[in-house]
Amino acid sequence: MSPLAMSQSDPLSEAQAFYNRNDHYNAISAYSKIIKQYPGNAEALFYLGNSYHYVRNHTQAAETYDKLHKAIGKDKNAKNHY
């Protein structure tokens, strides 16, 4: 199953729930776990970078956005989303 097409009880949905509640420290933890399993997951990288930004960890945000940029370069479909 694609990491972008997981069920509602999957790690991506859990991470998104933290993000939507502005619980960015838990979102960082949850998205980081996803990235360990799926390093090129553009959606997780995007929200992980945003979460780092919101907690003012701009160095990690920039590094994460760089990884996102590289992931998008490999996935032509992702360019339409991020």
N, C-alpha and C positions, 0 to 999 in steps of 0.2 A: 504494500500500500504506500502510496506517495505521502511524504510528510505533510503536504499541503491538503491532503484529502482524508484526514483522520477523523474519527468519531468525536462526539461531544465530550466524552470522558477521557480524551487523550491529553497528553502533556501540553500541546499547543493551545487547546481550549483553556486549560488551567492557567497557563501563563497569561493568556489574553484576559482572563477574569481578573487576575492581579493588576494588570496594566489598566484595565477599565476602571478599577477602584482606586487608581493612583497609588497603589501599593508597589512602588517601583523597586524596592529592595527585594521583595519576594518575586517580582516579575524578572528581575535580573537573574536570580537564582534559577527560576524555572526555564527561562529562555537559554541560559548557559547550558543547562542539561540537554536541551534539544540540540544545541549547536555541537555539543560533544558527539552526539549520535548522528546528526545530519549537518555537517559543517557548511554546506552550501545552501541551507534553507534560507532563502531571501526574506521570507516573512519574519522568521525568528530573528534574523540579523537586523532587520529594520527596526523592530520593536525593542530589541535589546539595546541598540544604539540610542534610540529615543529615551529609554529608561535610564541609561547612563547619563544622558544629557539632563534629565529631570532631577537627578540626584547630584548634579554638578560635578560629575566625574568626566570632564571633557576630554581627557586623554584617552580613556577607554571608549568613549563615544566615537571619537575620531578614528580609532583603530577598528572599531566595529563597523563604522560606515565604510572604511577602506575595504574590509572583507566583503561587505555587501556589494560594493562597486565591482569587485572581482567576481563575485558569484553571479551578478547580473550579466556580466560580460560572457559568462559561460551558458546562460539560460536566456535565449532570445525571447521567450514568453514572459519572463520576469520584467523585461524592459518596459512593458506596457503597464505594470502595476506599481513600480517604485521609482 
